[in-house]
Amino acid sequence: MDHRGAVPLGLSAIWQRLSLRQALGRSKRLSEALLFPASCPLTGEPLADAGEFSAEGWAKLEHSSDRGCTLCGGPVPAERDGPLCGPCAAPDRYPRNLCGKGRLDRLRSGVVYGEAVAKLILELKYADRHDVAAPLAALLRQAVTELDPPKDAILVPVPLHPQRLRQRRYNQALVLARALGKRSGHLVEAEFLFRRKATPQQKGLGFDARFRNLTGAFEASDRAKGRNIVIVDDVLTSGATLVGCARALRRNGARSVMAVTVARVFPDSKDAQVELPEI
């Protein structure tokens, strides 16, 4: 095409176009706010900003930040002297420990797993409620703040096997990682981890069986070499999935591997019996 006769846009015309785009963007956001007013996902109370919880909604969640251990975030018995739980203080004596050589460096969860947060996780995971990812990311952001990873850390979602991904149509961990990235400013990489092995469902398996079930299930990309990684997932139960991912990343030379989850099942939680269904 001959552009010799074209007149270059002046700065005023460029600014007019940019102003129009900004106005259209504001109009779209205003329309969405009018049609879908922001509300707390747990109480339904109106909110000034979407993707948050009301004060009453926050009160329905049990935050896990006071659990104790500076590495895994797990409980430290009152009689124990020091910042670490027993397994993290002596990881060689606990082969299923979450943190230690060849495993995670550190781990944090936003809240204790219970009925309120389970409802939101289920809606995201099985009911296409992607809108609840933003408030769940607020819980993840809280965990990331406590974890304090390097600024260049990359958020890597726990992957689904292709067969499971076809069934669900999306990976809820990736949806959460992207929502978290918007809040934390960290980059998200969906292709640093792959699930090569279609494993049986974890539900109903004992602690050791969960770890055996995931042996060799994950592989990592060579792009993980030398990188600081934060694995992102929805719920921590035994930790077998996170440890399996961490081992794969370390085999491929990751510099550090941490993890955050929205919620964590603690044995002493009154809602520990609330389980997520598997498909």
N, C-alpha and C positions, 0 to 999 in steps of 0.2 A: 504494500500500500504506500502511496506517495504522500508523505507528510510535509512536503516543502511549503505547502500553502497554509498549514495549520498554525494557529496563533497560540503561543504558549499561555497557559493559565497564569494570571497575575496572582500575587500574594493575596489580594483581597478576595479573589474568586475561590482560592484554596481555603481561606479561612471561612468563607460562606458555606462551602461544602462541609467542612469539619463541624461548623456550628449546627448545620442541619442534621448531621449524623448524631451529634450529641443531644439535640433536641428530640429527635426520634427515639433515641435510647432512653432519655428521661421519661418520655411519653409512654413508652412500653412498660418501664418499671412502675410508673404511676398507675397504669391500667391494671397491671398484675396485682399491685397492692390493693386496688379497689375491689377487684374480682376475688382475690384470694388474700384477705387480710392476714397479717402475721399473728400467730397464736402459739401458745406453748403446746408442744406435742403430747404432753402428759396430762395437763389440766384443761386445755382449751382456752385459757385466759388470753385476752388480746395483748400483743406485744408491740413495741415500737419497731423492732427489727426481727426479721425472720431468722430462723436457724438458731434460736436461743431457747432457754428455759425460763419460766417465771420463777419467782422466789419459792412459791409453793411446789413447783415442779422440781427444783433443785433439792428441796427438803425430802422428796420421795426417793432420792438416790443416796446410797451409802458410799461415800468417797473412800477410796482405798489408800489415800496418801499417808495415813497414820499407821499403816500396818507394820512398818519398821525396817526391814532389811534394806540396806542401801544398794544392794546388787539386784536381787530378784523382786523386791517389794513385798515379800511374804512376811508373815508374822514372826516376831522375835519374842520368845518366852520372857516373861518378866524377870525370871531368875537368871537369865543369860546376860553376861557382861560383855558389851560390845555392840557395834552397829550391824553385825551380820547374823543371819539365822544359822543354825547348825550345819545344814548342807552346804551353804555358801562359804562358811568358815573352813570346812574340810571337804572340798568337792571330790577328792580322790576316793573318799569313803562312801560317796553317794553317786553311783553310776547314772542315776536318773535325774540328777540335779539339773536345773535349768541353766545356771551360770557356771562358767569355769572354762578350762582349756578345751578348745574345739567346740564350745557351745556359745551361748550368749554372753556378751560382756555385761549388759545390764538389761533390766526389764521393768516396765511400769504399765499399770492398767488404770483407766479413768475411774471406774466405780466397781463395787462389789456386785457380782451377778445376782440379780433379784427379779421379781415379777415386773417391776416398772420398766427397767431397761430391756428385759427380755421381750416385752411387747414391741418395743421399737425395733429391736434387732430382727425379730421375726417378720415384721412388716417390710423392712428393707430387703431381707433375704428371700422371702417367698411371695410377697404381694406387690412387687414393683413400686414400693413407696420410696422412691429415690429422694423425696423431699425430706425424709427424716435423717438423711445422711449428714446434713448440715448441723443439726443439734448433736448428733452422735460425734461429729468431728470436734465439737466443743469439748467433749469429754476426752477425746484423744489429744486435743491441744493441751489440756491440763496435764495429761501424762507426759507429753513431750517436754513441757516446761520443767517438770520434775526430773526427767531423764537428762536434759541439757546436752543434746548431741552436738557434734561439730556443725558449724554453719554450712559446710559443704556436704552434709549428710544427705543421702538420697532415700526417699520413701519407696519401699518395695512391698507391694501387696503379696500376701500368701496366694499362690496360684491355684486354680482349679484344673483338674484333668480335663482335656478336651471333651470327653464324653459327658462329664458333669456340667461343663460349660454349655454344651448344646441343650441340656435339659433345662438349665436355669436361665439361659440367654445372656447372663451377665455375671460378673464376679463381684460380689458385694464387698470384698476386701479392696478391690480396685476403686470402687465407688467411694469408699471411705477414705482411701489414700488421697484421692483427688480432692475431696472436700477438706481433708486435713492440710494438704499442700497449699490451698488457698488461704488458710489461716496462718500457717507457720512460715510460708515462703520457701519451703524445701521443694526441690524437684521430685517428680514422681517417675519411676521407671517400671513399666509393667513387664518388661522382657529381660529382667535380670534373673528371674527364677522361673522354672518350668516344672510341672508335675508330670513325670513320665510314666508313673505306675498308677494304674487304677486300683486303688486299695478298697477293701471292704469297709463298710461304715464303721466309724469309731464308737457310735452309740452302743452301750451295753458291754463294751470291753473294759477289762480291768486296767489298772495303771500300767503294769508292765506290758500287757497285751497291746495297748495303744502305741507304745514305742516300737514294739516288734512289727506291728502292722504297717508302720511308715518307714521301715528300713529300706533305703534305696529309692524312696518315692520321688525325691526332688533332685533336680540338677540345676546348676547355675551357669550363667553366661560368663565367658571370659572377660566381658566388660566390667565385671564386678571386681576385678583385680585392682588392688590398691585403693578401693573406695570405702568410705564410711557409710554403712547401711543401717537403716531403721526399718525393720519388718513391721508391717501393719496387718492386723487381723481384728475380727469382731470379738470373739470370746476365747479366753484361756481357760482350759479345763486341766488336763494333765501337763500341757506344755509340749507334748510329743511333736506336734506340728511345727512349732516355732524352733525347737531344737533340730528337727530334721532339715528345716530351711537354713538354719545357721550353719550346720555342718556342710551343707552343699556350697554355701557362699564361701566358707573358709577354705574348702578344698580348692576353690578357684581364686584364692588369694585376696579376699576382702580384708581390708585393713582393720576394721572393727565392725561388729554386728550387734546391734541392740534391737529391741522390739517394744512395740506398744499395742495394747488392745483396748477396746472400748470397756470391756468388763472382764472380771476374773472370778471363777468359782473358788471360794475358800471352803475348806471342809467344815468350818464352824459356822458358815452362813446359814441362817434360818431358811433361806430360799435355795440352798444348794441342790434341792431335789428338782428344781425347775429346769428342765432340760430342753434344748433345742431339738426339734425333729430333724431327721436326715432324709434326703431324697436321693 
